[in-house]
Amino acid sequence: MKIEPVTGPKTTIQVIERMTALLDALAKYSDPVSLKELSKVSGLHPSTAHRILNDLVLTRFVDRIEPGTYRLGMRLLELGNVVKSRLSVREAALDFMRQLHKRTQQTVNLSVRQGDEIVYIDRAYSERSGMQVVRAIGGRAPLHLTSTGKLFLSIDEPKAIRAYATRTGLAGHNKNSITDLAKLERELGQVRSTGYARDNEELELGVRCIAAGIHDDSGKLIAGLSISAPADRLQDDWLKDLVDTARQISVTLGFIPLDSIN
């Protein structure tokens, strides 16, 4: 396999540029790498690479495994965890939500699970976009009556789903609400097989929703991204865009989709 030298944006300080080239080179390997290989991949003279690597070892950005071999150090993991802790799902999602709203001209919601309900934590909409369904930030709704709620229920164990049904009584809001456990279980099976969920006027007559899940770097479902629209305006053509957008947000949070793993 031919490995090209690492290239990237030029910095105004040469030593930072060279340090970055070495870190990028190290990131290409899962096993410790020799000085000779790092010099070749980074495009740096061996003596220059050795000098910078020594300083990176002292500051724990790089670990020296044995004389002449190196790997990325634990300090990078520590700093990465700091960045991760500061990046909330709302911050990661907002720009993507706005772009999805521009394409659909309907309200895009971000929701999380709290107990037996979902809570709307953010939205993207425009007062100039005509008829829309706007959910109040902080508003709540039962899991079994909402598209995002069904996403969360679909990952629960059967015993937990039955316990939810017992606790809530599967109370409905209108004639379309799912109030039967067997029907809910069939619906959740469909959610698992397709990867998205629907609310067909089950929470509110005249309103339909579709939702896709957002996952963190551990693969955990942490939020739902949904489009809410008047029942006669919701388009199935939006599904792919919705699922792709939820995936992009997940990747921003560190999620690695299975189809991107070689």
N, C-alpha and C positions, 0 to 999 in steps of 0.2 A: 504494500500500500504506500503510495506516495503522499507525503505530508508536506504541504506548502508552508513556507515561513509565515508566521503570524503577522498580519497587517491590520491597521486600524487608524482612527483619527489621530493626527499629530498633536502633541501637547507642546506647551511653551517651555517646559522644563525637560531636558533630554533624559535625565536619570529616571523620571517618572514614566516616560515613554518606554524606556528599556525595562523597568521593573514590571510594567503592565504586560510587555511582550513575554516576559518569563512566566508570569502568572497565567497568562492565556495559554502558553505552551504546556505548562503543567496540567492545566484543566483538560487537555486532550487525552490524558492517560489515566487509567484507573490504578496502575501499578507504579512503583517508584521509577524514576527516569534518570538516566545518566547525564552527566554534565555535557558530554559530547553530543548527545541527542538534543538536549535543550538548546545548546549553542546553534545547532543546525536549524531547528524549528523556529527559534526566535530571531535568527539572523545576526546574533551577537558573537563577537570574538570570544573564545573560551575564557580568556582571562577576565574580560569584562563581565561575562555571565557569572563566573565564579565569585567575583568580588561582590556583585549585587546579591547573589544567592546567600552569601555569608551574612549580609546585613538582614536579609529577609528571614533567615533562620534565627538570628538574635531577637527579632521582633515577633517571632512565632507565626509569621505569615506563611512560612515554608518549614517543613520538617526535613532534616537530614537523616535518612534511614541508616545509611552506612557511608563510609567515605566515597564520595563521587556520585551518590544517587539521592534524589529529592522527590518530595511530593507536597501537595498543598497542606498548609498547617491548620491547626485547630482555631487559630484566632479568626480566620475567615468565617468559620462556622459560628463563632461567638458573635461576630459583627452581623452576619446574615440573620441570626435570630433576633438581634435588635431591630433590624430593618423590618423583618416579618411582623414583630410585635406592634410596630407602628403603622402597618398597612392594614386598614380595616377593609372589610368587604365593601362597604359603602364607597370608600375612596377608590377602590379598584374598579368598581362597577359603573360609577356615574357617567364617565365619558362614553362608555359603550352603550349605556341606557339612552343617552341623548341621541346617539347616532341611530339606534334602533327606532326611537320615536320618530326621527326625521324620515325614515324610510317607510314607516307604517302609518304615521299621522295619528296613532292611537297611544293611550297611556301605557307606559311601561313601569311595572312595579317591582320593587325588591322587597322580599319578605323573609322572615326567619321564623323558626318554631320556638314557641314558649309554652311548654306543657302541652295542653290539648288544643292549642290555638296557634294560628299564625299571626304575626304582627307585621304590619307594613312599615318598613323603616326608611324607604325612600321611593321616589317616583320621578319620571320624566314625562312632561306633557307641555303643551302650549295652548294658551287661551285663543290662539289664532287658528287652531287646527280643526275647528268645527266641532261636531258632536263627539264627545269622549266620555269615558267612564273614569272619574277621578276618585281614587281611594285616599282617605285621610291618612297622613303619616301618623303612626301610633294606633291606628285602627286595628281591630282584632276580628277574627272570624274562625269558626270551627274547622278543624283539619279536614273532615270528611266532606265539607261543602265547597272546598276551594281547590283549585288546580295545584297550587304550591303545597297545600296541606296534604293532598294525595301523594305527592312526591315523598314527603317525609313518612307518611304511613306505609308506603310501599316498601320501605327498607326495614320496617319493624318485623320482628318475629310474629308468627301467627298468634301466639299466646298474648303478646302485647297488643295486637290489634283487637282481639276479643276483649281484653281488659279495657281498652279505650271505648269500645262499644258499650260495655257495661257501665262505665263511669258516666258517659255522656248520654246514653240512651239513644244515640244517633238521632237526636232531635233535628227536625227539618224546618226550613223556612218557607217552603212553598211546595207545590205539587210535583216539582221536578227533583226535589231533594232526595238523596239516597238515604233511606232510613232502615234498610234491611241489611243485616250483616253479610248474608250470602252474596247479595248484589254488590256490596262494597268490596268484598274479597275478590270478586270477578273483575271489578274495575281496577283494583290495585294490581292484579295479575297483568292486565293490559298495560298499565303504567310501566311495570317492570320490563315487559317485552319491547315496548316502543322507546322508552327513555324520556317520555314527556307525559304530561297530564292535562286533562281538560276539566273545565267547569261549564256544563251546558245548562245555564240558567238555574243552577242548583242553589246558589246563594241568593241570587236576586233575579227575578223575572225580567227578561229583556236584556240580560247581560251575559256574555260568554267570555271565558278566559282560557288561555293555554299557557303552560308553564314548563320550564326546563330547569334542571338543577345546577347549582354552583358548588364546586368541591374545592377543598383546601389541599395543601401539599401532601397531606396524609391520605387523601382520597375520600375524606369524610364529607357528606352532604351538609353544607352549612347555611345555604340560602336557596331561595327559588326566584327565578326571573320570569315574570309573566307579562302577557299583553292582555289588557281588558278592553272590551269593545262592545258597542251595541250588538245584540245577537245577530242582526242581519248584515253586519259589517265585518265581522271577524272572518279572516281568510285563511284557509289551510296553507296557502302559499307562503304564509309568514312563518310556518313551523321550522323550516330549515334555517332561516335567518335567526330565529329565536334560539334554537339549539346551538348554532355556531357561535352566537354572541355569548351565551352562557359558558360555553367551552373556552372562549377567549378570556373571559373574566377569570375562570378557574385557572388557566395557565398563568395569568398574571399573579395569582396567589400561590403559584408553585406547583400546581397540579400537573402531572405528567400523564397524558392520555395513553391508553394501552397501545393504540395504533401508531404512536410515535416512538415506541420502544423497539429497538432493533433486536 
